[in-house]
Amino acid sequence: MKKFAVVLAGCGVYDGAEIQEAVLTLLAIDEAGAAYQCLAPDVLQHHVINHLTGDEMAEQRNVLVESSRIARGNIKPLSSFKSADYDALIFPGGFGAAKNLCDWAVKGDHCTVNADVKAAIKAMFDARKPIGAMCIAPVILAKMFRGTTLTTGQDPASSNFIETMGNRSILTNHGEVIIDEERKLFTTPCYMLDATISQIALGTSNIIKKMLEYID
């Protein structure tokens, strides 16, 4: 059974992992006959957002602890990641990908990628194993690679960043998956577009199916 490492960025679209994208990714993996393990960096979130009002809250939360809500407690710190344990690596979206896994949402072109995230991506790339990113998470790949092809749907800011970093940004619609076959990178837009939950399910299902085709 093929196994995916699913990296979460907290719990909630505005400050963590996008919950619907994350859960539908896990469902897509299971329905495809594969297995998964959730992981997250053991760091403080950039900030905490009240998802009812949109206001920032005066408290701190831990990315690993918050991600464990989605994983039902079955989660590992990303620092424990070993490429030999997995056949593929995937990042659901949500603003936590651009605030906690990297700081693109704050620093733009001058952003940096979390050390554990960077190490996991490099290990899988070196092992020639597929790496997927959805929604805003492709900005992480844009920072780490040059000359690749990625998508964040039709969003101008992230598309410009992808291009500025020396990559090609492709405009996409629901369910489309952009594949860099040489580097085994897979991206799909999900909630970077206005979407229904069924359209998100289409995107997560398609990217998982495409990644499985490229394993081994």
GIUR-V668076 format. One record per residue. N is the residue number from 0. RES is the residue in one small letter. SS is DSSP state (alpha for helix, beta for strand, coil for the rest). PHI is phi in whole degrees, -180 to 180 (none if undefined). OMEGA is omega in whole degrees, 0 to 359 (* if undefined). Layout:
BEGIN
{{N:RES:SS:PHI:OMEGA} {N:RES:SS:PHI:OMEGA}}
END
This chain:
BEGIN
{{0:m:coil:none:179} {1:k:coil:-73:185} {2:k:beta:-127:178} {3:f:beta:-100:166} {4:a:beta:-94:182} {5:v:beta:-109:184} {6:v:beta:-95:180} {7:l:coil:-102:186} {8:a:coil:-122:185} {9:g:coil:119:185} {10:c:coil:-144:179} {11:g:coil:136:189} {12:v:coil:-59:189} {13:y:coil:-85:181} {14:d:coil:-139:183} {15:g:coil:-151:176} {16:a:coil:-77:174} {17:e:coil:-72:192} {18:i:alpha:-64:181} {19:q:alpha:-65:177} {20:e:alpha:-61:182} {21:a:alpha:-65:182} {22:v:alpha:-67:180} {23:l:alpha:-69:173} {24:t:alpha:-65:178} {25:l:alpha:-62:178} {26:l:alpha:-63:181} {27:a:alpha:-62:178} {28:i:alpha:-63:181} {29:d:alpha:-63:181} {30:e:alpha:-67:178} {31:a:coil:-83:179} {32:g:coil:83:178} {33:a:coil:-109:179} {34:a:beta:-118:180} {35:y:beta:-146:170} {36:q:beta:-134:176} {37:c:beta:-84:176} {38:l:beta:-138:176} {39:a:beta:-158:176} {40:p:coil:-69:180} {41:d:coil:-90:182} {42:v:coil:-140:174} {43:l:beta:-74:173} {44:q:coil:-64:175} {45:h:coil:-58:174} {46:h:coil:-163:180} {47:v:beta:-120:181} {48:i:beta:-112:170} {49:n:coil:-73:185} {50:h:coil:-74:176} {51:l:coil:-82:185} {52:t:coil:-106:185} {53:g:coil:85:182} {54:d:coil:-85:174} {55:e:beta:-74:182} {56:m:beta:-107:183} {57:a:coil:-86:177} {58:e:coil:-155:178} {59:q:coil:-122:176} {60:r:coil:-136:183} {61:n:beta:-98:184} {62:v:alpha:-62:180} {63:l:alpha:-64:180} {64:v:alpha:-64:180} {65:e:alpha:-68:178} {66:s:alpha:-64:180} {67:s:alpha:-64:175} {68:r:alpha:-63:180} {69:i:alpha:-71:184} {70:a:coil:-83:182} {71:r:coil:56:177} {72:g:coil:87:181} {73:n:coil:-90:185} {74:i:beta:-146:180} {75:k:beta:-124:173} {76:p:beta:-65:182} {77:l:alpha:-62:178} {78:s:alpha:-63:180} {79:s:alpha:-88:186} {80:f:coil:-61:173} {81:k:coil:-133:184} {82:s:alpha:-60:181} {83:a:alpha:-65:182} {84:d:alpha:-83:189} {85:y:coil:-135:177} {86:d:coil:-100:181} {87:a:beta:-158:181} {88:l:beta:-129:181} {89:i:beta:-142:181} {90:f:beta:-120:168} {91:p:coil:-64:183} {92:g:coil:-90:191} {93:g:coil:101:184} {94:f:coil:-63:175} {95:g:alpha:-61:177} {96:a:alpha:-64:181} {97:a:alpha:-102:178} {98:k:alpha:-122:185} {99:n:coil:-109:179} {100:l:coil:-83:167} {101:c:beta:-147:182} {102:d:coil:-120:179} {103:w:alpha:-59:182} {104:a:alpha:-63:182} {105:v:alpha:-103:189} {106:k:alpha:-110:176} {107:g:alpha:57:184} {108:d:alpha:-60:183} {109:h:alpha:-97:184} {110:c:coil:-69:174} {111:t:coil:-126:180} {112:v:beta:-104:176} {113:n:coil:-50:186} {114:a:alpha:-60:180} {115:d:alpha:-70:176} {116:v:alpha:-63:180} {117:k:alpha:-61:181} {118:a:alpha:-65:180} {119:a:alpha:-66:179} {120:i:alpha:-63:180} {121:k:alpha:-62:181} {122:a:alpha:-64:179} {123:m:alpha:-71:177} {124:f:alpha:-63:179} {125:d:alpha:-63:180} {126:a:coil:-86:179} {127:r:coil:60:179} {128:k:coil:-111:185} {129:p:beta:-64:177} {130:i:beta:-127:181} {131:g:beta:-118:176} {132:a:beta:-148:182} {133:m:beta:-125:176} {134:c:coil:63:181} {135:i:coil:-88:184} {136:a:coil:-59:177} {137:p:alpha:-59:176} {138:v:alpha:-63:176} {139:i:alpha:-64:179} {140:l:alpha:-66:179} {141:a:alpha:-62:179} {142:k:alpha:-73:187} {143:m:alpha:-92:185} {144:f:coil:-121:174} {145:r:coil:-129:176} {146:g:coil:78:179} {147:t:coil:-99:180} {148:t:beta:-119:186} {149:l:beta:-138:173} {150:t:coil:-139:166} {151:t:coil:-127:178} {152:g:coil:78:182} {153:q:coil:-134:183} {154:d:coil:-85:184} {155:p:alpha:-64:186} {156:a:alpha:-63:181} {157:s:alpha:-71:177} {158:s:alpha:-63:177} {159:n:alpha:-63:178} {160:f:alpha:-63:178} {161:i:alpha:-55:180} {162:e:alpha:-68:180} {163:t:alpha:-61:180} {164:m:coil:-79:176} {165:g:coil:90:179} {166:n:coil:-117:178} {167:r:beta:-109:178} {168:s:beta:-102:180} {169:i:coil:-109:175} {170:l:coil:-76:183} {171:t:coil:-136:176} {172:n:coil:-119:185} {173:h:coil:-57:174} {174:g:coil:84:181} {175:e:coil:-78:179} {176:v:coil:-123:176} {177:i:beta:-96:186} {178:i:beta:-121:167} {179:d:beta:-97:187} {180:e:coil:-65:181} {181:e:coil:-64:183} {182:r:coil:-96:183} {183:k:coil:58:176} {184:l:beta:-108:185} {185:f:beta:-130:179} {186:t:beta:-137:179} {187:t:beta:-149:193} {188:p:coil:-79:182} {189:c:alpha:47:187} {190:y:alpha:-79:166} {191:m:alpha:-72:172} {192:l:coil:-109:168} {193:d:coil:-60:190} {194:a:coil:-150:167} {195:t:coil:-91:181} {196:i:alpha:-65:178} {197:s:alpha:-68:176} {198:q:alpha:-70:174} {199:i:alpha:-65:178} {200:a:alpha:-61:177} {201:l:alpha:-63:180} {202:g:alpha:-64:181} {203:t:alpha:-66:179} {204:s:alpha:-64:183} {205:n:alpha:-66:182} {206:i:alpha:-68:178} {207:i:alpha:-65:179} {208:k:alpha:-61:180} {209:k:alpha:-66:179} {210:m:alpha:-64:179} {211:l:alpha:-63:180} {212:e:alpha:-65:186} {213:y:alpha:-99:177} {214:i:coil:-70:182} {215:d:coil:62:*}}
END
